[in-house]
Amino acid sequence: MTKSAPAFAVRLLQLWHRAECWLAVLAFFFIALVLCIDVVGREFYGPAMNAMGFTVGSTGLFGSQKLAIFALVIGSFCGVGIATATGVHLVPRLAFGWFPQAWGGAIDRLADLFSGLFLLGVAWYGVVFVLASKQSQVLAPVINVSAWPIQMVIPLGFASAAVRYFFFARWPDLRPEPPEYQE
């Protein structure tokens, strides 16, 4: 029998989840902001200035689409941890019912450990990808900045989910309840 999760673990996961949610919200807010500024500039400001006889050139926000894509990557990979924290990620029904129901708790913990190890492996390959990008000095098209700092959210998103699964394996009461409609 496992004992309940200590208060520090509960609090850490709550703060961690809140931070990821805020980062995702800020990323998606940034997307909306830069794309709205771009559209307003191109569709309203530019034509209005031209109608008044002023030549203003390009009036959209330079690189807005690329900046929005970067923010989308950040928000999306925060979503990996958020989905794990809230139990809304997809769970394949493979092997459900293969073991006696009495083994459920142990099997769940083993599955959490396996999921954590798998995601840690994916995070490792994400680090390899980012390091290769950094070493080859890949630049983001249009805005010509290094791509690797933004790409770091890829391994971080998977590592976030992996560590959560390790917490769930250690303290099963931290695992969120799956929704009734789970696939």
C-alpha atoms as a printed R data frame, in Angstrom:
    type eleno elety resid chain resno       x      y       z
1   ATOM     1    CA   MET     A     1   0.000  0.000   0.000
2   ATOM     2    CA   THR     A     2   1.362  3.412  -0.886
3   ATOM     3    CA   LYS     A     3   0.984  6.409   1.297
4   ATOM     4    CA   SER     A     4  -0.513  9.684   0.157
5   ATOM     5    CA   ALA     A     5   1.588 12.155  -1.726
6   ATOM     6    CA   PRO     A     6   3.434 14.618   0.504
7   ATOM     7    CA   ALA     A     7   2.233 18.211   0.526
8   ATOM     8    CA   PHE     A     8   5.357 19.415  -1.301
9   ATOM     9    CA   ALA     A     9   4.622 17.098  -4.247
10  ATOM    10    CA   VAL     A    10   1.000 18.220  -4.466
11  ATOM    11    CA   ARG     A    11   2.008 21.890  -4.275
12  ATOM    12    CA   LEU     A    12   4.850 21.465  -6.788
13  ATOM    13    CA   LEU     A    13   2.539 19.875  -9.350
14  ATOM    14    CA   GLN     A    14  -0.090 22.576  -8.794
15  ATOM    15    CA   LEU     A    15   2.429 25.408  -9.300
16  ATOM    16    CA   TRP     A    16   4.009 23.650 -12.251
17  ATOM    17    CA   HIS     A    17   0.614 23.160 -13.888
18  ATOM    18    CA   ARG     A    18  -0.348 26.786 -13.270
19  ATOM    19    CA   ALA     A    19   2.945 27.999 -14.803
20  ATOM    20    CA   GLU     A    20   2.457 25.848 -17.914
21  ATOM    21    CA   CYS     A    21  -1.116 27.052 -18.298
22  ATOM    22    CA   TRP     A    22  -0.059 30.688 -18.043
23  ATOM    23    CA   LEU     A    23   2.765 30.176 -20.525
24  ATOM    24    CA   ALA     A    24   0.348 28.541 -22.977
25  ATOM    25    CA   VAL     A    25  -2.218 31.319 -22.516
26  ATOM    26    CA   LEU     A    26   0.452 33.975 -23.062
27  ATOM    27    CA   ALA     A    27   1.680 32.190 -26.184
28  ATOM    28    CA   PHE     A    28  -1.804 32.045 -27.691
29  ATOM    29    CA   PHE     A    29  -2.515 35.636 -26.649
30  ATOM    30    CA   PHE     A    30   0.716 36.657 -28.402
31  ATOM    31    CA   ILE     A    31  -0.430 34.839 -31.556
32  ATOM    32    CA   ALA     A    32  -3.729 36.709 -31.561
33  ATOM    33    CA   LEU     A    33  -2.011 40.030 -30.870
34  ATOM    34    CA   VAL     A    34   0.643 39.854 -33.604
35  ATOM    35    CA   LEU     A    35  -1.769 38.546 -36.204
36  ATOM    36    CA   CYS     A    36  -4.365 41.228 -35.362
37  ATOM    37    CA   ILE     A    37  -1.713 43.956 -35.571
38  ATOM    38    CA   ASP     A    38  -0.583 42.542 -38.907
39  ATOM    39    CA   VAL     A    39  -4.116 42.455 -40.333
40  ATOM    40    CA   VAL     A    40  -5.027 45.916 -39.026
41  ATOM    41    CA   GLY     A    41  -1.839 47.329 -40.541
42  ATOM    42    CA   ARG     A    42  -2.349 45.705 -43.922
43  ATOM    43    CA   GLU     A    43  -6.094 46.095 -44.247
44  ATOM    44    CA   PHE     A    44  -6.847 49.395 -42.516
45  ATOM    45    CA   TYR     A    45  -3.817 51.544 -41.688
46  ATOM    46    CA   GLY     A    46  -2.018 51.080 -45.018
47  ATOM    47    CA   PRO     A    47  -5.046 51.749 -47.223
48  ATOM    48    CA   ALA     A    48  -6.092 54.724 -45.079
49  ATOM    49    CA   MET     A    49  -2.632 56.290 -45.328
50  ATOM    50    CA   ASN     A    50  -2.542 55.657 -49.087
51  ATOM    51    CA   ALA     A    51  -6.011 57.242 -49.474
52  ATOM    52    CA   MET     A    52  -4.690 60.372 -47.709
53  ATOM    53    CA   GLY     A    53  -1.787 60.544 -50.142
54  ATOM    54    CA   PHE     A    54   0.943 59.179 -47.870
55  ATOM    55    CA   THR     A    55   3.133 56.367 -49.143
56  ATOM    56    CA   VAL     A    56   3.871 54.201 -46.129
57  ATOM    57    CA   GLY     A    57   5.179 51.041 -47.780
58  ATOM    58    CA   SER     A    58   4.562 47.729 -46.116
59  ATOM    59    CA   THR     A    59   2.162 48.192 -43.241
60  ATOM    60    CA   GLY     A    60   1.877 44.644 -41.896
61  ATOM    61    CA   LEU     A    61   3.892 43.490 -38.912
62  ATOM    62    CA   PHE     A    62   7.194 42.138 -40.212
63  ATOM    63    CA   GLY     A    63   7.585 38.417 -39.488
64  ATOM    64    CA   SER     A    64   4.217 38.145 -37.790
65  ATOM    65    CA   GLN     A    65   3.430 34.730 -39.265
66  ATOM    66    CA   LYS     A    66   6.800 33.304 -38.212
67  ATOM    67    CA   LEU     A    67   6.465 34.821 -34.724
68  ATOM    68    CA   ALA     A    68   2.986 33.303 -34.467
69  ATOM    69    CA   ILE     A    69   4.357 29.887 -35.454
70  ATOM    70    CA   PHE     A    70   7.025 30.131 -32.756
71  ATOM    71    CA   ALA     A    71   4.383 31.026 -30.184
72  ATOM    72    CA   LEU     A    72   2.250 28.118 -31.432
73  ATOM    73    CA   VAL     A    73   5.157 25.730 -30.863
74  ATOM    74    CA   ILE     A    74   5.559 27.061 -27.314
75  ATOM    75    CA   GLY     A    75   1.842 26.834 -26.539
76  ATOM    76    CA   SER     A    76   1.507 23.393 -28.093
77  ATOM    77    CA   PHE     A    77   4.388 21.827 -26.201
78  ATOM    78    CA   CYS     A    78   3.108 23.334 -22.961
79  ATOM    79    CA   GLY     A    79  -0.056 21.455 -23.868
80  ATOM    80    CA   VAL     A    80   1.740 18.105 -23.582
81  ATOM    81    CA   GLY     A    81   2.308 18.696 -19.870
82  ATOM    82    CA   ILE     A    82  -1.110 20.279 -19.397
83  ATOM    83    CA   ALA     A    83  -2.853 17.269 -20.958
84  ATOM    84    CA   THR     A    84  -0.865 14.908 -18.742
85  ATOM    85    CA   ALA     A    85  -1.613 16.964 -15.622
86  ATOM    86    CA   THR     A    86  -5.349 17.018 -16.302
87  ATOM    87    CA   GLY     A    87  -5.734 13.487 -17.669
88  ATOM    88    CA   VAL     A    88  -7.188 14.561 -20.999
89  ATOM    89    CA   HIS     A    89  -4.506 13.091 -23.246
90  ATOM    90    CA   LEU     A    90  -5.440 10.210 -25.505
91  ATOM    91    CA   VAL     A    91  -5.036  6.781 -23.940
92  ATOM    92    CA   PRO     A    92  -4.978  3.831 -26.309
93  ATOM    93    CA   ARG     A    93  -7.119  0.962 -25.040
94  ATOM    94    CA   LEU     A    94  -4.453 -1.601 -25.960
95  ATOM    95    CA   ALA     A    95  -4.122 -4.347 -23.328
96  ATOM    96    CA   PHE     A    96  -7.036 -3.068 -21.220
97  ATOM    97    CA   GLY     A    97  -8.594 -6.059 -19.529
98  ATOM    98    CA   TRP     A    98  -5.581 -8.366 -19.999
99  ATOM    99    CA   PHE     A    99  -4.837 -8.450 -16.280
100 ATOM   100    CA   PRO     A   100  -7.051 -9.182 -13.290
101 ATOM   101    CA   GLN     A   101  -8.780 -6.116 -11.891
102 ATOM   102    CA   ALA     A   102  -7.079 -6.701  -8.535
103 ATOM   103    CA   TRP     A   103  -3.744 -5.858 -10.179
104 ATOM   104    CA   GLY     A   104  -5.094 -2.498 -11.424
105 ATOM   105    CA   GLY     A   105  -3.126 -0.276  -9.058
106 ATOM   106    CA   ALA     A   106   0.178 -2.027  -9.697
107 ATOM   107    CA   ILE     A   107  -0.405 -2.111 -13.455
108 ATOM   108    CA   ASP     A   108  -1.298  1.598 -13.459
109 ATOM   109    CA   ARG     A   109   1.929  2.423 -11.614
110 ATOM   110    CA   LEU     A   110   3.937  0.275 -14.017
111 ATOM   111    CA   ALA     A   111   2.224  1.972 -16.968
112 ATOM   112    CA   ASP     A   112   3.033  5.392 -15.479
113 ATOM   113    CA   LEU     A   113   6.667  4.380 -15.045
114 ATOM   114    CA   PHE     A   114   6.810  3.049 -18.618
115 ATOM   115    CA   SER     A   115   5.131  6.215 -19.955
116 ATOM   116    CA   GLY     A   116   7.610  8.386 -18.057
117 ATOM   117    CA   LEU     A   117  10.586  6.425 -19.410
118 ATOM   118    CA   PHE     A   118   9.197  6.517 -22.955
119 ATOM   119    CA   LEU     A   119   8.608 10.282 -22.803
120 ATOM   120    CA   LEU     A   120  12.054 10.799 -21.296
121 ATOM   121    CA   GLY     A   121  13.464  8.959 -24.323
122 ATOM   122    CA   VAL     A   122  11.466 11.208 -26.651
123 ATOM   123    CA   ALA     A   123  12.747 14.240 -24.723
124 ATOM   124    CA   TRP     A   124  16.311 12.975 -25.186
125 ATOM   125    CA   TYR     A   125  15.825 12.807 -28.945
126 ATOM   126    CA   GLY     A   126  14.368 16.308 -28.750
127 ATOM   127    CA   VAL     A   127  17.577 17.482 -27.071
128 ATOM   128    CA   VAL     A   128  19.627 15.796 -29.809
129 ATOM   129    CA   PHE     A   129  17.503 17.594 -32.417
130 ATOM   130    CA   VAL     A   130  17.926 20.972 -30.705
131 ATOM   131    CA   LEU     A   131  21.686 20.515 -30.281
132 ATOM   132    CA   ALA     A   132  22.026 19.615 -33.972
133 ATOM   133    CA   SER     A   133  20.024 22.705 -34.865
134 ATOM   134    CA   LYS     A   134  22.234 24.849 -32.641
135 ATOM   135    CA   GLN     A   135  25.442 23.343 -33.991
136 ATOM   136    CA   SER     A   136  24.398 23.845 -37.605
137 ATOM   137    CA   GLN     A   137  23.260 27.405 -36.764
138 ATOM   138    CA   VAL     A   138  19.799 26.985 -38.263
139 ATOM   139    CA   LEU     A   139  18.054 30.329 -38.658
140 ATOM   140    CA   ALA     A   140  14.318 30.859 -38.751
141 ATOM   141    CA   PRO     A   141  13.309 32.009 -42.228
142 ATOM   142    CA   VAL     A   142  12.162 35.615 -42.653
143 ATOM   143    CA   ILE     A   143  13.260 36.889 -39.238
144 ATOM   144    CA   ASN     A   144  16.771 35.336 -39.316
145 ATOM   145    CA   VAL     A   145  17.117 34.418 -35.649
146 ATOM   146    CA   SER     A   146  18.467 31.159 -34.251
147 ATOM   147    CA   ALA     A   147  15.741 28.546 -34.144
148 ATOM   148    CA   TRP     A   148  17.152 26.402 -31.336
149 ATOM   149    CA   PRO     A   149  15.986 28.530 -28.358
150 ATOM   150    CA   ILE     A   150  12.371 28.135 -29.482
151 ATOM   151    CA   GLN     A   151  12.938 24.470 -30.328
152 ATOM   152    CA   MET     A   152  13.967 23.857 -26.699
153 ATOM   153    CA   VAL     A   153  10.285 23.685 -25.786
154 ATOM   154    CA   ILE     A   154  10.081 20.379 -27.665
155 ATOM   155    CA   PRO     A   155  12.215 18.350 -25.225
156 ATOM   156    CA   LEU     A   156  10.980 20.438 -22.295
157 ATOM   157    CA   GLY     A   157   7.335 19.611 -23.095
158 ATOM   158    CA   PHE     A   158   8.047 15.883 -23.239
159 ATOM   159    CA   ALA     A   159  10.257 16.011 -20.133
160 ATOM   160    CA   SER     A   160   7.497 17.825 -18.269
161 ATOM   161    CA   ALA     A   161   5.048 15.030 -19.023
162 ATOM   162    CA   ALA     A   162   7.680 12.368 -18.209
163 ATOM   163    CA   VAL     A   163   8.402 13.794 -14.773
164 ATOM   164    CA   ARG     A   164   4.682 13.997 -14.048
165 ATOM   165    CA   TYR     A   165   4.324 10.307 -14.881
166 ATOM   166    CA   PHE     A   166   7.157  9.539 -12.454
167 ATOM   167    CA   PHE     A   167   5.245 11.472  -9.779
168 ATOM   168    CA   PHE     A   168   2.108  9.477 -10.646
169 ATOM   169    CA   ALA     A   169   4.037  6.189 -10.406
170 ATOM   170    CA   ARG     A   170   5.421  7.157  -7.002
171 ATOM   171    CA   TRP     A   171   2.195  8.654  -5.622
172 ATOM   172    CA   PRO     A   172  -0.839  7.290  -7.507
173 ATOM   173    CA   ASP     A   173  -3.216  9.664  -5.734
174 ATOM   174    CA   LEU     A   174  -1.648 12.510  -7.772
175 ATOM   175    CA   ARG     A   175  -2.829 10.951 -11.039
176 ATOM   176    CA   PRO     A   176  -5.862 12.792 -12.411
177 ATOM   177    CA   GLU     A   177  -9.068 10.875 -12.869
178 ATOM   178    CA   PRO     A   178  -9.708 10.105 -16.538
179 ATOM   179    CA   PRO     A   179 -12.812 11.691 -17.997
180 ATOM   180    CA   GLU     A   180 -15.858  9.486 -18.472
181 ATOM   181    CA   TYR     A   181 -15.625  9.752 -22.224
182 ATOM   182    CA   GLN     A   182 -11.942  8.701 -22.450
183 ATOM   183    CA   GLU     A   183 -11.167  7.158 -25.825
